[in-house]
C-alpha cells in the first residue's frame, strides 16, 4: 500500500510543474512547445508541430524575425521622433504670433478707449460697435491660431506618449509575448508618422486701427475701423514681368497676390508687406510698394546696373512663395553710343530664378 502512495512533497512539486508559466518563446498553438521559426506569410511564430501547416509559406528563424521587427520598429520610432523639432519650432512660432495678436488687441483697445474719452454720448454708440468688431475679429483670428496650437499640442503629446511606450517596449527583451504589443505600437507609430499637423501659421497677428480725428463731428457715425487681413506668406505669391526680365535704368514691376490659409485670394488691402532688391555689392535698391486695396500689391523698382541681384518679398516678416528670387543678367546688350547727336541706350535683359525661402 505504501508503495502506491504519493508523498505530499512530490504532489506539491508535480502541481508546481503543471502550473508553471510558459516560456517567452512558447508556441501560442501548442502547449509546452517552443517556437523557433516564424511564418512571414501568416506573421506568427511556429513550433515543430506547426511547420506542417505552413509548408508552402516562407519561414525564417524566429530570432531573425524578431530582430527584423525590432529594427523596423526602431526605424519608425526614429522617423516619428524626427518630427518633434519641427513641431516644437512651429508651436513656439505660432504661440508668438498668437501672443503678438493678443498684445495688439490690448493695445488697440487702449487706443479706442483713449480716443473716446473726450466724446459725448453719441460717440459711445460707435465705440461699442468698434469694440464689438475688434472682439469678433480677434475672436475669429484667435480661434484659428488657438485651434492650431491645440492641434500641435495634441500631436506633440501623442508622439511623445507613443515614443515613451515604444522606448519601454524596446528596452525589454524581444519575444513572442511582446510581439503583438510591438505590432500595435508599430501601427500607432505609422499612423502618427502620417498625421497631418498644421505647422505653418494659419493666421497672422495683424490687428490695426485707423483712427481719423479731422472732421470728427461730421464723420462720427463711421469713426474708426479695425484693419486686418487673413493673408499668410506660405500661400501668397508673386508674378509679373519683373520676375522675368527688366531693362537697366527702367522701372520693373512685380505683382504680389495675397492669399489666406486655404489659398483663397484676399479681397482687401493693408497687409504688412516688405520688398528688398539686393545688388551684387550687398546694397539695397529702393522701390515702391503700391497697395491696390483689393488684396494685390505692386512693387516697382529699378535695376541700376548689370550683375547678380536678389529680390526678397516678405509678408508679415515671412518670405512668400518662391522668395527670395534671383536676378541673373543674361546675354548680349547694345553699348550706349552717340550717333549724330542721338543717344542709343544700352539694354540688358535680366531673368529671375526662383530659389528656396530663407
Order of alpha helices (4+ residues) and beta strands (2+ residues): alpha-beta-beta-beta-alpha-alpha-alpha-alpha-beta-beta-beta-beta-beta-beta-beta-beta-beta-beta-beta-beta-beta-beta
